[in-house]
Amino acid sequence: MGKELEATLAVENLRVKAKHGWYEEERVIGGMYTINVRMFHSVRDSEQFDDLSASINYEVIYKQVLDVMQNEFHLIEHCCKSIFNRMKSLDQNAIWEVELIKEEPPLKFVGNTSFTLKG
């Protein structure tokens, strides 16, 4: 019986312009967001990693994130949860981590704000 290994699949630093924000002006002008998605799961030591159908395609993650980001959200927490739910639908047995970073929020001297869900 093969040894179990912990594996992480990640799509990181996906930058998107989107119309999210508590204030109407933020939703009209839009802003830049960075999204990081990580999937944690166990694999057998004997895994060859040569069959895409036995994995999650990075392109599927990319397209799902872009699809969610096209919607308008008042809070980044709601947007992050929507992305998280999409990821869980790809593989409910994996542990997913979604980090949503709002670049240059309307707060003096604050470069970014972020919200992360993992489970």
C-alpha positions as CSV (number, residue, x, y, z in Angstrom):
1,M,0.0,0.0,0.0
2,G,1.4,3.4,-1.0
3,K,2.3,6.2,1.3
4,E,0.0,9.3,1.3
5,L,1.4,12.7,0.4
6,E,-0.1,16.1,0.9
7,A,-0.5,18.0,-2.4
8,T,-1.3,21.6,-3.1
9,L,-2.6,22.9,-6.4
10,A,-2.5,26.7,-6.7
11,V,-3.6,29.4,-9.0
12,E,-2.1,32.6,-7.6
13,N,-1.9,36.3,-8.4
14,L,-4.9,36.3,-10.7
15,R,-5.6,40.0,-11.2
16,V,-9.0,41.2,-12.3
17,K,-10.7,44.6,-12.5
18,A,-14.1,44.3,-10.9
19,K,-16.9,46.5,-9.6
20,H,-17.1,45.6,-5.9
21,G,-17.4,47.8,-2.9
22,W,-19.6,49.2,-0.2
23,Y,-19.7,52.6,-1.8
24,E,-21.6,53.2,-5.0
25,E,-18.6,55.0,-6.5
26,E,-16.4,51.9,-6.0
27,R,-19.0,49.8,-8.0
28,V,-19.1,52.4,-10.8
29,I,-15.4,53.0,-11.2
30,G,-14.3,49.5,-10.3
31,G,-11.0,48.5,-8.8
32,M,-8.2,45.9,-9.0
33,Y,-8.4,42.6,-7.2
34,T,-5.9,39.8,-6.7
35,I,-7.2,36.3,-6.2
36,N,-5.3,33.3,-4.8
37,V,-6.8,29.8,-4.9
38,R,-5.2,26.8,-3.3
39,M,-6.5,23.2,-3.2
40,F,-5.1,20.8,-0.6
41,H,-5.6,17.1,-0.9
42,S,-3.9,13.8,-0.4
43,V,-2.3,11.7,-3.1
44,R,-0.6,8.3,-3.2
45,D,3.1,8.3,-3.3
46,S,2.8,6.2,-6.5
47,E,0.8,8.9,-8.3
48,Q,2.3,9.7,-11.7
49,F,0.6,13.1,-12.3
50,D,0.2,12.5,-16.0
51,D,-3.5,12.4,-16.4
52,L,-5.4,15.7,-16.4
53,S,-8.7,14.0,-15.9
54,A,-7.4,12.8,-12.5
55,S,-6.7,16.4,-11.4
56,I,-8.3,19.8,-11.4
57,N,-7.5,21.8,-14.5
58,Y,-6.0,25.2,-13.7
59,E,-8.0,26.7,-16.6
60,V,-11.2,25.6,-14.9
61,I,-10.3,27.4,-11.7
62,Y,-9.3,30.5,-13.7
63,K,-12.6,30.5,-15.6
64,Q,-14.7,30.0,-12.5
65,V,-13.0,32.8,-10.7
66,L,-13.5,35.2,-13.6
67,D,-17.1,34.2,-13.9
68,V,-17.8,35.1,-10.2
69,M,-15.8,38.3,-10.4
70,Q,-18.0,39.6,-13.2
71,N,-20.8,39.9,-10.6
72,E,-21.2,43.0,-8.5
73,F,-20.7,42.6,-4.7
74,H,-20.9,45.1,-1.9
75,L,-18.5,43.2,0.3
76,I,-15.3,41.3,-0.6
77,E,-16.4,38.7,2.0
78,H,-19.5,37.8,-0.1
79,C,-17.4,37.7,-3.3
80,C,-14.8,35.4,-1.7
81,K,-17.5,33.1,-0.4
82,S,-19.0,32.9,-3.9
83,I,-15.6,31.9,-5.3
84,F,-15.1,29.4,-2.5
85,N,-18.5,27.8,-3.2
86,R,-17.5,27.4,-6.9
87,M,-14.2,25.8,-5.9
88,K,-15.9,23.4,-3.5
89,S,-18.2,22.3,-6.3
90,L,-15.1,21.1,-8.3
91,D,-14.0,18.8,-5.5
92,Q,-15.9,18.7,-2.2
93,N,-13.3,16.3,-0.6
94,A,-10.4,18.7,-1.0
95,I,-9.7,21.6,1.4
96,W,-9.9,24.8,-0.5
97,E,-8.4,28.2,0.4
98,V,-9.5,31.3,-1.4
99,E,-7.9,34.7,-0.7
100,L,-9.4,37.8,-2.2
101,I,-7.3,41.0,-2.1
102,K,-8.8,44.4,-2.8
103,E,-6.0,46.6,-4.1
104,E,-5.9,50.3,-3.1
105,P,-9.2,50.4,-1.1
106,P,-10.6,53.9,-0.4
107,L,-8.7,54.2,2.9
108,K,-5.8,56.6,3.3
109,F,-2.5,54.9,3.7
110,V,-3.9,51.3,3.1
111,G,-2.4,49.4,0.2
112,N,-4.7,46.4,0.3
113,T,-7.4,44.7,2.2
114,S,-8.1,41.0,2.0
115,F,-10.4,38.2,3.1
116,T,-9.6,34.5,3.1
117,L,-11.7,31.4,3.5
118,K,-10.3,27.9,4.0
119,G,-12.2,24.6,4.5
